[in-house]
């Protein structure tokens, strides 16, 4: 359950960062790194 809370908090942070970075033009790059992090997270931290 802790992991789930962390994930929610994390994705909220991601949303705000994405908006900021999109304005700067880094949206695509950021999305890619987010995706790889999420893949890593789900593979290693969730049962």
mmCIF entry with sequence, helices, sheets and N, C-alpha, C, O atoms, coordinates in Angstrom:
data_MODEL
# 
_entry.id   MODEL 
# 
_entity.id                         1 
_entity.type                       polymer 
_entity.pdbx_number_of_molecules   1 
# 
_entity_poly.entity_id                      1 
_entity_poly.type                           'polypeptide(L)' 
_entity_poly.nstd_linkage                   no 
_entity_poly.nstd_monomer                   no 
_entity_poly.pdbx_seq_one_letter_code       
;(UNK)(UNK)(UNK)(UNK)(UNK)(UNK)(UNK)(UNK)(UNK)(UNK)(UNK)(UNK)(UNK)(UNK)(UNK)(UNK)
(UNK)(UNK)(UNK)(UNK)(UNK)(UNK)(UNK)(UNK)(UNK)(UNK)(UNK)(UNK)(UNK)(UNK)(UNK)(UNK)
(UNK)(UNK)(UNK)(UNK)(UNK)(UNK)(UNK)(UNK)(UNK)(UNK)(UNK)(UNK)(UNK)(UNK)(UNK)
;
_entity_poly.pdbx_seq_one_letter_code_can   XXXXXXXXXXXXXXXXXXXXXXXXXXXXXXXXXXXXXXXXXXXXXXX 
_entity_poly.pdbx_strand_id                 A 
# 
loop_
_entity_poly_seq.entity_id 
_entity_poly_seq.num 
_entity_poly_seq.mon_id 
_entity_poly_seq.hetero 
1 1  UNK n 
1 2  UNK n 
1 3  UNK n 
1 4  UNK n 
1 5  UNK n 
1 6  UNK n 
1 7  UNK n 
1 8  UNK n 
1 9  UNK n 
1 10 UNK n 
1 11 UNK n 
1 12 UNK n 
1 13 UNK n 
1 14 UNK n 
1 15 UNK n 
1 16 UNK n 
1 17 UNK n 
1 18 UNK n 
1 19 UNK n 
1 20 UNK n 
1 21 UNK n 
1 22 UNK n 
1 23 UNK n 
1 24 UNK n 
1 25 UNK n 
1 26 UNK n 
1 27 UNK n 
1 28 UNK n 
1 29 UNK n 
1 30 UNK n 
1 31 UNK n 
1 32 UNK n 
1 33 UNK n 
1 34 UNK n 
1 35 UNK n 
1 36 UNK n 
1 37 UNK n 
1 38 UNK n 
1 39 UNK n 
1 40 UNK n 
1 41 UNK n 
1 42 UNK n 
1 43 UNK n 
1 44 UNK n 
1 45 UNK n 
1 46 UNK n 
1 47 UNK n 
# 
_struct_asym.id          A 
_struct_asym.entity_id   1 
# 
loop_
_struct_conf.conf_type_id 
_struct_conf.id 
_struct_conf.pdbx_PDB_helix_id 
_struct_conf.beg_label_comp_id 
_struct_conf.beg_label_asym_id 
_struct_conf.beg_label_seq_id 
_struct_conf.pdbx_beg_PDB_ins_code 
_struct_conf.end_label_comp_id 
_struct_conf.end_label_asym_id 
_struct_conf.end_label_seq_id 
_struct_conf.pdbx_end_PDB_ins_code 
_struct_conf.beg_auth_comp_id 
_struct_conf.beg_auth_asym_id 
_struct_conf.beg_auth_seq_id 
_struct_conf.end_auth_comp_id 
_struct_conf.end_auth_asym_id 
_struct_conf.end_auth_seq_id 
_struct_conf.pdbx_PDB_helix_class 
_struct_conf.details 
_struct_conf.pdbx_PDB_helix_length 
HELX_P HELX_P1 AA1 UNK A 2  ? UNK A 24 ? UNK A 2  UNK A 24 1 ? 23 
HELX_P HELX_P2 AA2 UNK A 27 ? UNK A 44 ? UNK A 27 UNK A 44 1 ? 18 
# 
_struct_conf_type.id          HELX_P 
_struct_conf_type.criteria    ? 
_struct_conf_type.reference   ? 
# 
loop_
_atom_site.group_PDB 
_atom_site.id 
_atom_site.type_symbol 
_atom_site.label_atom_id 
_atom_site.label_alt_id 
_atom_site.label_comp_id 
_atom_site.label_asym_id 
_atom_site.label_entity_id 
_atom_site.label_seq_id 
_atom_site.pdbx_PDB_ins_code 
_atom_site.Cartn_x 
_atom_site.Cartn_y 
_atom_site.Cartn_z 
_atom_site.occupancy 
_atom_site.B_iso_or_equiv 
_atom_site.pdbx_formal_charge 
_atom_site.auth_seq_id 
_atom_site.auth_comp_id 
_atom_site.auth_asym_id 
_atom_site.auth_atom_id 
_atom_site.pdbx_PDB_model_num 
ATOM 1   N N  . UNK A 1 1  ? 0.829  -1.204 0.000   1.00 0.00 ? 1  UNK A N  1 
ATOM 2   C CA . UNK A 1 1  ? 0.000  0.000  0.000   1.00 0.00 ? 1  UNK A CA 1 
ATOM 3   C C  . UNK A 1 1  ? 0.864  1.255  0.000   1.00 0.00 ? 1  UNK A C  1 
ATOM 4   O O  . UNK A 1 1  ? 0.528  2.256  -0.633  1.00 0.00 ? 1  UNK A O  1 
ATOM 5   N N  . UNK A 1 2  ? 1.981  1.187  0.718   1.00 0.00 ? 2  UNK A N  1 
ATOM 6   C CA . UNK A 1 2  ? 2.901  2.327  0.726   1.00 0.00 ? 2  UNK A CA 1 
ATOM 7   C C  . UNK A 1 2  ? 3.353  2.659  -0.684  1.00 0.00 ? 2  UNK A C  1 
ATOM 8   O O  . UNK A 1 2  ? 3.391  3.821  -1.089  1.00 0.00 ? 2  UNK A O  1 
ATOM 9   N N  . UNK A 1 3  ? 3.693  1.612  -1.420  1.00 0.00 ? 3  UNK A N  1 
ATOM 10  C CA . UNK A 1 3  ? 4.170  1.791  -2.789  1.00 0.00 ? 3  UNK A CA 1 
ATOM 11  C C  . UNK A 1 3  ? 3.139  2.500  -3.647  1.00 0.00 ? 3  UNK A C  1 
ATOM 12  O O  . UNK A 1 3  ? 3.473  3.313  -4.509  1.00 0.00 ? 3  UNK A O  1 
ATOM 13  N N  . UNK A 1 4  ? 1.872  2.173  -3.394  1.00 0.00 ? 4  UNK A N  1 
ATOM 14  C CA . UNK A 1 4  ? 0.798  2.781  -4.175  1.00 0.00 ? 4  UNK A CA 1 
ATOM 15  C C  . UNK A 1 4  ? 0.700  4.271  -3.886  1.00 0.00 ? 4  UNK A C  1 
ATOM 16  O O  . UNK A 1 4  ? 0.574  5.085  -4.801  1.00 0.00 ? 4  UNK A O  1 
ATOM 17  N N  . UNK A 1 5  ? 0.759  4.622  -2.596  1.00 0.00 ? 5  UNK A N  1 
ATOM 18  C CA . UNK A 1 5  ? 0.704  6.032  -2.198  1.00 0.00 ? 5  UNK A CA 1 
ATOM 19  C C  . UNK A 1 5  ? 1.858  6.792  -2.825  1.00 0.00 ? 5  UNK A C  1 
ATOM 20  O O  . UNK A 1 5  ? 1.697  7.907  -3.321  1.00 0.00 ? 5  UNK A O  1 
ATOM 21  N N  . UNK A 1 6  ? 3.014  6.171  -2.793  1.00 0.00 ? 6  UNK A N  1 
ATOM 22  C CA . UNK A 1 6  ? 4.214  6.783  -3.356  1.00 0.00 ? 6  UNK A CA 1 
ATOM 23  C C  . UNK A 1 6  ? 4.021  7.034  -4.845  1.00 0.00 ? 6  UNK A C  1 
ATOM 24  O O  . UNK A 1 6  ? 4.390  8.086  -5.369  1.00 0.00 ? 6  UNK A O  1 
ATOM 25  N N  . UNK A 1 7  ? 3.441  6.055  -5.507  1.00 0.00 ? 7  UNK A N  1 
ATOM 26  C CA . UNK A 1 7  ? 3.221  6.147  -6.943  1.00 0.00 ? 7  UNK A CA 1 
ATOM 27  C C  . UNK A 1 7  ? 2.274  7.287  -7.279  1.00 0.00 ? 7  UNK A C  1 
ATOM 28  O O  . UNK A 1 7  ? 2.496  8.026  -8.238  1.00 0.00 ? 7  UNK A O  1 
ATOM 29  N N  . UNK A 1 8  ? 1.212  7.428  -6.484  1.00 0.00 ? 8  UNK A N  1 
ATOM 30  C CA . UNK A 1 8  ? 0.246  8.506  -6.705  1.00 0.00 ? 8  UNK A CA 1 
ATOM 31  C C  . UNK A 1 8  ? 0.919  9.854  -6.514  1.00 0.00 ? 8  UNK A C  1 
ATOM 32  O O  . UNK A 1 8  ? 0.759  10.763 -7.328  1.00 0.00 ? 8  UNK A O  1 
ATOM 33  N N  . UNK A 1 9  ? 1.677  9.974  -5.424  1.00 0.00 ? 9  UNK A N  1 
ATOM 34  C CA . UNK A 1 9  ? 2.384  11.217 -5.142  1.00 0.00 ? 9  UNK A CA 1 
ATOM 35  C C  . UNK A 1 9  ? 3.354  11.525 -6.274  1.00 0.00 ? 9  UNK A C  1 
ATOM 36  O O  . UNK A 1 9  ? 3.480  12.668 -6.715  1.00 0.00 ? 9  UNK A O  1 
ATOM 37  N N  . UNK A 1 10 ? 4.032  10.489 -6.730  1.00 0.00 ? 10 UNK A N  1 
ATOM 38  C CA . UNK A 1 10 ? 5.008  10.629 -7.798  1.00 0.00 ? 10 UNK A CA 1 
ATOM 39  C C  . UNK A 1 10 ? 4.357  11.110 -9.086  1.00 0.00 ? 10 UNK A C  1 
ATOM 40  O O  . UNK A 1 10 ? 4.860  12.025 -9.739  1.00 0.00 ? 10 UNK A O  1 
ATOM 41  N N  . UNK A 1 11 ? 3.234  10.492 -9.450  1.00 0.00 ? 11 UNK A N  1 
ATOM 42  C CA . UNK A 1 11 ? 2.602  10.874 -10.711 1.00 0.00 ? 11 UNK A CA 1 
ATOM 43  C C  . UNK A 1 11 ? 1.995  12.266 -10.651 1.00 0.00 ? 11 UNK A C  1 
ATOM 44  O O  . UNK A 1 11 ? 1.875  12.931 -11.681 1.00 0.00 ? 11 UNK A O  1 
ATOM 45  N N  . UNK A 1 12 ? 1.613  12.718 -9.464  1.00 0.00 ? 12 UNK A N  1 
ATOM 46  C CA . UNK A 1 12 ? 1.146  14.101 -9.325  1.00 0.00 ? 12 UNK A CA 1 
ATOM 47  C C  . UNK A 1 12 ? 2.302  15.043 -9.611  1.00 0.00 ? 12 UNK A C  1 
ATOM 48  O O  . UNK A 1 12 ? 2.140  16.045 -10.308 1.00 0.00 ? 12 UNK A O  1 
ATOM 49  N N  . UNK A 1 13 ? 3.455  14.723 -9.079  1.00 0.00 ? 13 UNK A N  1 
ATOM 50  C CA . UNK A 1 13 ? 4.652  15.512 -9.330  1.00 0.00 ? 13 UNK A CA 1 
ATOM 51  C C  . UNK A 1 13 ? 5.008  15.503 -10.803 1.00 0.00 ? 13 UNK A C  1 
ATOM 52  O O  . UNK A 1 13 ? 5.421  16.519 -11.362 1.00 0.00 ? 13 UNK A O  1 
ATOM 53  N N  . UNK A 1 14 ? 4.845  14.348 -11.423 1.00 0.00 ? 14 UNK A N  1 
ATOM 54  C CA . UNK A 1 14 ? 5.141  14.202 -12.844 1.00 0.00 ? 14 UNK A CA 1 
ATOM 55  C C  . UNK A 1 14 ? 4.258  15.124 -13.667 1.00 0.00 ? 14 UNK A C  1 
ATOM 56  O O  . UNK A 1 14 ? 4.734  15.795 -14.582 1.00 0.00 ? 14 UNK A O  1 
ATOM 57  N N  . UNK A 1 15 ? 2.976  15.156 -13.340 1.00 0.00 ? 15 UNK A N  1 
ATOM 58  C CA . UNK A 1 15 ? 2.033  15.985 -14.088 1.00 0.00 ? 15 UNK A CA 1 
ATOM 59  C C  . UNK A 1 15 ? 2.469  17.440 -14.094 1.00 0.00 ? 15 UNK A C  1 
ATOM 60  O O  . UNK A 1 15 ? 2.507  18.071 -15.151 1.00 0.00 ? 15 UNK A O  1 
ATOM 61  N N  . UNK A 1 16 ? 2.798  17.979 -12.929 1.00 0.00 ? 16 UNK A N  1 
ATOM 62  C CA . UNK A 1 16 ? 3.182  19.387 -12.862 1.00 0.00 ? 16 UNK A CA 1 
ATOM 63  C C  . UNK A 1 16 ? 4.512  19.639 -13.557 1.00 0.00 ? 16 UNK A C  1 
ATOM 64  O O  . UNK A 1 16 ? 4.696  20.676 -14.195 1.00 0.00 ? 16 UNK A O  1 
ATOM 65  N N  . UNK A 1 17 ? 5.435  18.697 -13.434 1.00 0.00 ? 17 UNK A N  1 
ATOM 66  C CA . UNK A 1 17 ? 6.724  18.836 -14.110 1.00 0.00 ? 17 UNK A CA 1 
ATOM 67  C C  . UNK A 1 17 ? 6.541  18.817 -15.618 1.00 0.00 ? 17 UNK A C  1 
ATOM 68  O O  . UNK A 1 17 ? 7.203  19.557 -16.346 1.00 0.00 ? 17 UNK A O  1 
ATOM 69  N N  . UNK A 1 18 ? 5.628  17.955 -16.080 1.00 0.00 ? 18 UNK A N  1 
ATOM 70  C CA . UNK A 1 18 ? 5.377  17.827 -17.511 1.00 0.00 ? 18 UNK A CA 1 
ATOM 71  C C  . UNK A 1 18 ? 4.869  19.129 -18.093 1.00 0.00 ? 18 UNK A C  1 
ATOM 72  O O  . UNK A 1 18 ? 5.316  19.563 -19.155 1.00 0.00 ? 18 UNK A O  1 
ATOM 73  N N  . UNK A 1 19 ? 3.927  19.755 -17.389 1.00 0.00 ? 19 UNK A N  1 
ATOM 74  C CA . UNK A 1 19 ? 3.359  21.014 -17.869 1.00 0.00 ? 19 UNK A CA 1 
ATOM 75  C C  . UNK A 1 19 ? 4.468  22.050 -18.006 1.00 0.00 ? 19 UNK A C  1 
ATOM 76  O O  . UNK A 1 19 ? 4.553  22.759 -19.009 1.00 0.00 ? 19 UNK A O  1 
ATOM 77  N N  . UNK A 1 20 ? 5.313  22.125 -16.984 1.00 0.00 ? 20 UNK A N  1 
ATOM 78  C CA . UNK A 1 20 ? 6.418  23.084 -17.008 1.00 0.00 ? 20 UNK A CA 1 
ATOM 79  C C  . UNK A 1 20 ? 7.375  22.791 -18.155 1.00 0.00 ? 20 UNK A C  1 
ATOM 80  O O  . UNK A 1 20 ? 7.757  23.692 -18.902 1.00 0.00 ? 20 UNK A O  1 
ATOM 81  N N  . UNK A 1 21 ? 7.759  21.528 -18.289 1.00 0.00 ? 21 UNK A N  1 
ATOM 82  C CA . UNK A 1 21 ? 8.729  21.157 -19.316 1.00 0.00 ? 21 UNK A CA 1 
ATOM 83  C C  . UNK A 1 21 ? 8.170  21.283 -20.725 1.00 0.00 ? 21 UNK A C  1 
ATOM 84  O O  . UNK A 1 21 ? 8.902  21.593 -21.664 1.00 0.00 ? 21 UNK A O  1 
ATOM 85  N N  . UNK A 1 22 ? 6.866  21.042 -20.871 1.00 0.00 ? 22 UNK A N  1 
ATOM 86  C CA . UNK A 1 22 ? 6.255  21.174 -22.188 1.00 0.00 ? 22 UNK A CA 1 
ATOM 87  C C  . UNK A 1 22 ? 6.380  22.607 -22.663 1.00 0.00 ? 22 UNK A C  1 
ATOM 88  O O  . UNK A 1 22 ? 6.633  22.862 -23.841 1.00 0.00 ? 22 UNK A O  1 
ATOM 89  N N  . UNK A 1 23 ? 6.200  23.545 -21.740 1.00 0.00 ? 23 UNK A N  1 
ATOM 90  C CA . UNK A 1 23 ? 6.328  24.956 -22.085 1.00 0.00 ? 23 UNK A CA 1 
ATOM 91  C C  . UNK A 1 23 ? 7.737  25.249 -22.560 1.00 0.00 ? 23 UNK A C  1 
ATOM 92  O O  . UNK A 1 23 ? 7.954  26.070 -23.452 1.00 0.00 ? 23 UNK A O  1 
ATOM 93  N N  . UNK A 1 24 ? 8.681  24.570 -21.954 1.00 0.00 ? 24 UNK A N  1 
ATOM 94  C CA . UNK A 1 24 ? 10.084 24.781 -22.306 1.00 0.00 ? 24 UNK A CA 1 
ATOM 95  C C  . UNK A 1 24 ? 10.473 23.994 -23.552 1.00 0.00 ? 24 UNK A C  1 
ATOM 96  O O  . UNK A 1 24 ? 11.523 24.238 -24.147 1.00 0.00 ? 24 UNK A O  1 
ATOM 97  N N  . UNK A 1 25 ? 9.623  23.048 -23.942 1.00 0.00 ? 25 UNK A N  1 
ATOM 98  C CA . UNK A 1 25 ? 9.892  22.267 -25.144 1.00 0.00 ? 25 UNK A CA 1 
ATOM 99  C C  . UNK A 1 25 ? 10.605 20.949 -24.882 1.00 0.00 ? 25 UNK A C  1 
ATOM 100 O O  . UNK A 1 25 ? 11.136 20.325 -25.801 1.00 0.00 ? 25 UNK A O  1 
ATOM 101 N N  . UNK A 1 26 ? 10.612 20.530 -23.617 1.00 0.00 ? 26 UNK A N  1 
ATOM 102 C CA . UNK A 1 26 ? 11.290 19.272 -23.287 1.00 0.00 ? 26 UNK A CA 1 
ATOM 103 C C  . UNK A 1 26 ? 10.308 18.127 -23.053 1.00 0.00 ? 26 UNK A C  1 
ATOM 104 O O  . UNK A 1 26 ? 10.695 17.045 -22.610 1.00 0.00 ? 26 UNK A O  1 
ATOM 105 N N  . UNK A 1 27 ? 9.038  18.376 -23.355 1.00 0.00 ? 27 UNK A N  1 
ATOM 106 C CA . UNK A 1 27 ? 7.989  17.398 -23.060 1.00 0.00 ? 27 UNK A CA 1 
ATOM 107 C C  . UNK A 1 27 ? 8.283  15.987 -23.529 1.00 0.00 ? 27 UNK A C  1 
ATOM 108 O O  . UNK A 1 27 ? 8.138  15.026 -22.775 1.00 0.00 ? 27 UNK A O  1 
ATOM 109 N N  . UNK A 1 28 ? 8.702  15.872 -24.794 1.00 0.00 ? 28 UNK A N  1 
ATOM 110 C CA . UNK A 1 28 ? 8.931  14.555 -25.392 1.00 0.00 ? 28 UNK A CA 1 
ATOM 111 C C  . UNK A 1 28 ? 10.008 13.783 -24.637 1.00 0.00 ? 28 UNK A C  1 
ATOM 112 O O  . UNK A 1 28 ? 9.833  12.618 -24.282 1.00 0.00 ? 28 UNK A O  1 
ATOM 113 N N  . UNK A 1 29 ? 11.114 14.460 -24.405 1.00 0.00 ? 29 UNK A N  1 
ATOM 114 C CA . UNK A 1 29 ? 12.251 13.862 -23.716 1.00 0.00 ? 29 UNK A CA 1 
ATOM 115 C C  . UNK A 1 29 ? 11.853 13.410 -22.318 1.00 0.00 ? 29 UNK A C  1 
ATOM 116 O O  . UNK A 1 29 ? 12.194 12.312 -21.877 1.00 0.00 ? 29 UNK A O  1 
ATOM 117 N N  . UNK A 1 30 ? 11.126 14.282 -21.637 1.00 0.00 ? 30 UNK A N  1 
ATOM 118 C CA . UNK A 1 30 ? 10.722 14.003 -20.267 1.00 0.00 ? 30 UNK A CA 1 
ATOM 119 C C  . UNK A 1 30 ? 9.795  12.797 -20.211 1.00 0.00 ? 30 UNK A C  1 
ATOM 120 O O  . UNK A 1 30 ? 9.914  11.940 -19.336 1.00 0.00 ? 30 UNK A O  1 
ATOM 121 N N  . UNK A 1 31 ? 8.867  12.751 -21.166 1.00 0.00 ? 31 UNK A N  1 
ATOM 122 C CA . UNK A 1 31 ? 7.907  11.657 -21.227 1.00 0.00 ? 31 UNK A CA 1 
ATOM 123 C C  . UNK A 1 31 ? 8.631  10.323 -21.351 1.00 0.00 ? 31 UNK A C  1 
ATOM 124 O O  . UNK A 1 31 ? 8.263  9.336  -20.715 1.00 0.00 ? 31 UNK A O  1 
ATOM 125 N N  . UNK A 1 32 ? 9.661  10.315 -22.177 1.00 0.00 ? 32 UNK A N  1 
ATOM 126 C CA . UNK A 1 32 ? 10.437 9.109  -22.410 1.00 0.00 ? 32 UNK A CA 1 
ATOM 127 C C  . UNK A 1 32 ? 11.112 8.639  -21.126 1.00 0.00 ? 32 UNK A C  1 
ATOM 128 O O  . UNK A 1 32 ? 11.086 7.450  -20.807 1.00 0.00 ? 32 UNK A O  1 
ATOM 129 N N  . UNK A 1 33 ? 11.715 9.566  -20.390 1.00 0.00 ? 33 UNK A N  1 
ATOM 130 C CA . UNK A 1 33 ? 12.400 9.192  -19.156 1.00 0.00 ? 33 UNK A CA 1 
ATOM 131 C C  . UNK A 1 33 ? 11.396 8.742  -18.098 1.00 0.00 ? 33 UNK A C  1 
ATOM 132 O O  . UNK A 1 33 ? 11.679 7.847  -17.301 1.00 0.00 ? 33 UNK A O  1 
ATOM 133 N N  . UNK A 1 34 ? 10.220 9.368  -18.098 1.00 0.00 ? 34 UNK A N  1 
ATOM 134 C CA . UNK A 1 34 ? 9.179  8.974  -17.155 1.00 0.00 ? 34 UNK A CA 1 
ATOM 135 C C  . UNK A 1 34 ? 8.756  7.547  -17.433 1.00 0.00 ? 34 UNK A C  1 
ATOM 136 O O  . UNK A 1 34 ? 8.603  6.738  -16.517 1.00 0.00 ? 34 UNK A O  1 
ATOM 137 N N  . UNK A 1 35 ? 8.569  7.251  -18.705 1.00 0.00 ? 35 UNK A N  1 
ATOM 138 C CA . UNK A 1 35 ? 8.110  5.930  -19.097 1.00 0.00 ? 35 UNK A CA 1 
ATOM 139 C C  . UNK A 1 35 ? 9.106  4.865  -18.657 1.00 0.00 ? 35 UNK A C  1 
ATOM 140 O O  . UNK A 1 35 ? 8.712  3.823  -18.132 1.00 0.00 ? 35 UNK A O  1 
ATOM 141 N N  . UNK A 1 36 ? 10.384 5.119  -18.868 1.00 0.00 ? 36 UNK A N  1 
ATOM 142 C CA . UNK A 1 36 ? 11.381 4.125  -18.481 1.00 0.00 ? 36 UNK A CA 1 
ATOM 143 C C  . UNK A 1 36 ? 11.448 3.976  -16.966 1.00 0.00 ? 36 UNK A C  1 
ATOM 144 O O  . UNK A 1 36 ? 11.698 2.883  -16.458 1.00 0.00 ? 36 UNK A O  1 
ATOM 145 N N  . UNK A 1 37 ? 11.226 5.077  -16.242 1.00 0.00 ? 37 UNK A N  1 
ATOM 146 C CA . UNK A 1 37 ? 11.223 4.987  -14.787 1.00 0.00 ? 37 UNK A CA 1 
ATOM 147 C C  . UNK A 1 37 ? 10.043 4.151  -14.307 1.00 0.00 ? 37 UNK A C  1 
ATOM 148 O O  . UNK A 1 37 ? 10.184 3.312  -13.417 1.00 0.00 ? 37 UNK A O  1 
ATOM 149 N N  . UNK A 1 38 ? 8.875  4.388  -14.909 1.00 0.00 ? 38 UNK A N  1 
ATOM 150 C CA . UNK A 1 38 ? 7.683  3.655  -14.522 1.00 0.00 ? 38 UNK A CA 1 
ATOM 151 C C  . UNK A 1 38 ? 7.866  2.163  -14.779 1.00 0.00 ? 38 UNK A C  1 
ATOM 152 O O  . UNK A 1 38 ? 7.494  1.333  -13.950 1.00 0.00 ? 38 UNK A O  1 
ATOM 153 N N  . UNK A 1 39 ? 8.433  1.835  -15.918 1.00 0.00 ? 39 UNK A N  1 
ATOM 154 C CA . UNK A 1 39 ? 8.685  0.442  -16.253 1.00 0.00 ? 39 UNK A CA 1 
ATOM 155 C C  . UNK A 1 39 ? 9.585  -0.182 -15.199 1.00 0.00 ? 39 UNK A C  1 
ATOM 156 O O  . UNK A 1 39 ? 9.336  -1.289 -14.721 1.00 0.00 ? 39 UNK A O  1 
ATOM 157 N N  . UNK A 1 40 ? 10.634 0.546  -14.848 1.00 0.00 ? 40 UNK A N  1 
ATOM 158 C CA . UNK A 1 40 ? 11.562 0.091  -13.817 1.00 0.00 ? 40 UNK A CA 1 
ATOM 159 C C  . UNK A 1 40 ? 10.826 -0.108 -12.500 1.00 0.00 ? 40 UNK A C  1 
ATOM 160 O O  . UNK A 1 40 ? 10.989 -1.132 -11.836 1.00 0.00 ? 40 UNK A O  1 
ATOM 161 N N  . UNK A 1 41 ? 10.020 0.873  -12.130 1.00 0.00 ? 41 UNK A N  1 
ATOM 162 C CA . UNK A 1 41 ? 9.283  0.828  -10.868 1.00 0.00 ? 41 UNK A CA 1 
ATOM 163 C C  . UNK A 1 41 ? 8.376  -0.394 -10.796 1.00 0.00 ? 41 UNK A C  1 
ATOM 164 O O  . UNK A 1 41 ? 8.395  -1.139 -9.816  1.00 0.00 ? 41 UNK A O  1 
ATOM 165 N N  . UNK A 1 42 ? 7.579  -0.591 -11.849 1.00 0.00 ? 42 UNK A N  1 
ATOM 166 C CA . UNK A 1 42 ? 6.633  -1.702 -11.832 1.00 0.00 ? 42 UNK A CA 1 
ATOM 167 C C  . UNK A 1 42 ? 7.331  -3.053 -11.839 1.00 0.00 ? 42 UNK A C  1 
ATOM 168 O O  . UNK A 1 42 ? 6.845  -4.010 -11.237 1.00 0.00 ? 42 UNK A O  1 
ATOM 169 N N  . UNK A 1 43 ? 8.461  -3.133 -12.515 1.00 0.00 ? 43 UNK A N  1 
ATOM 170 C CA . UNK A 1 43 ? 9.161  -4.411 -12.586 1.00 0.00 ? 43 UNK A CA 1 
ATOM 171 C C  . UNK A 1 43 ? 9.850  -4.778 -11.285 1.00 0.00 ? 43 UNK A C  1 
ATOM 172 O O  . UNK A 1 43 ? 9.914  -5.955 -10.928 1.00 0.00 ? 43 UNK A O  1 
ATOM 173 N N  . UNK A 1 44 ? 10.367 -3.785 -10.572 1.00 0.00 ? 44 UNK A N  1 
ATOM 174 C CA . UNK A 1 44 ? 11.203 -4.107 -9.417  1.00 0.00 ? 44 UNK A CA 1 
ATOM 175 C C  . UNK A 1 44 ? 10.562 -3.866 -8.057  1.00 0.00 ? 44 UNK A C  1 
ATOM 176 O O  . UNK A 1 44 ? 10.914 -4.534 -7.085  1.00 0.00 ? 44 UNK A O  1 
ATOM 177 N N  . UNK A 1 45 ? 9.631  -2.926 -7.973  1.00 0.00 ? 45 UNK A N  1 
ATOM 178 C CA . UNK A 1 45 ? 9.120  -2.564 -6.654  1.00 0.00 ? 45 UNK A CA 1 
ATOM 179 C C  . UNK A 1 45 ? 7.730  -3.095 -6.347  1.00 0.00 ? 45 UNK A C  1 
ATOM 180 O O  . UNK A 1 45 ? 7.334  -3.165 -5.184  1.00 0.00 ? 45 UNK A O  1 
ATOM 181 N N  . UNK A 1 46 ? 6.987  -3.470 -7.379  1.00 0.00 ? 46 UNK A N  1 
ATOM 182 C CA . UNK A 1 46 ? 5.652  -4.009 -7.124  1.00 0.00 ? 46 UNK A CA 1 
ATOM 183 C C  . UNK A 1 46 ? 5.685  -5.530 -7.241  1.00 0.00 ? 46 UNK A C  1 
ATOM 184 O O  . UNK A 1 46 ? 6.326  -6.072 -8.141  1.00 0.00 ? 46 UNK A O  1 
ATOM 185 N N  . UNK A 1 47 ? 5.004  -6.210 -6.342  1.00 0.00 ? 47 UNK A N  1 
ATOM 186 C CA . UNK A 1 47 ? 5.002  -7.677 -6.329  1.00 0.00 ? 47 UNK A CA 1 
ATOM 187 C C  . UNK A 1 47 ? 4.294  -8.260 -7.552  1.00 0.00 ? 47 UNK A C  1 
ATOM 188 O O  . UNK A 1 47 ? 4.206  -9.480 -7.691  1.00 0.00 ? 47 UNK A O  1 
# 
